[in-house]
Amino acid sequence: MQETEARIFIEDALTDPQKLARLDKAFADECQAILDDRTRNVFRAISTLKAKTKDSFCYNGDSWWNCPPVLGDFWFSSTPWQADTIKLYETASKVAEKLR
């Protein structure tokens, strides 16, 4: 829940023109990259990690509700997710500092 709140806080700053104006472009781009990376990792974690086509993994159709994402879960467990969570919290803290 806290990770979701941190993400929403950052997204709010990136989508509100007045708040975004208070962030420098490089930092805003960094924030967006962190959020994008987290979204990709969530999709990988709920995926079967079995390629349907050469360009995509199985997210829909025969995805997590039809066949358990055991491989995606194993993949996620092997990632530095704790460090990524700390990075998210630190980024939210930096956003808060810049918006003061």
Secondary structure, 3 states (H helix, E strand, C coil): CHHHHHHHHHHHHHHCHHHHHCCCHHHHHHHHHHHHHHHHHHHHHCCCCCEEECCEECCCCCCCCCCCCHHHHHHHHCCCHHHHHHHHHHHHHHHHHHHC
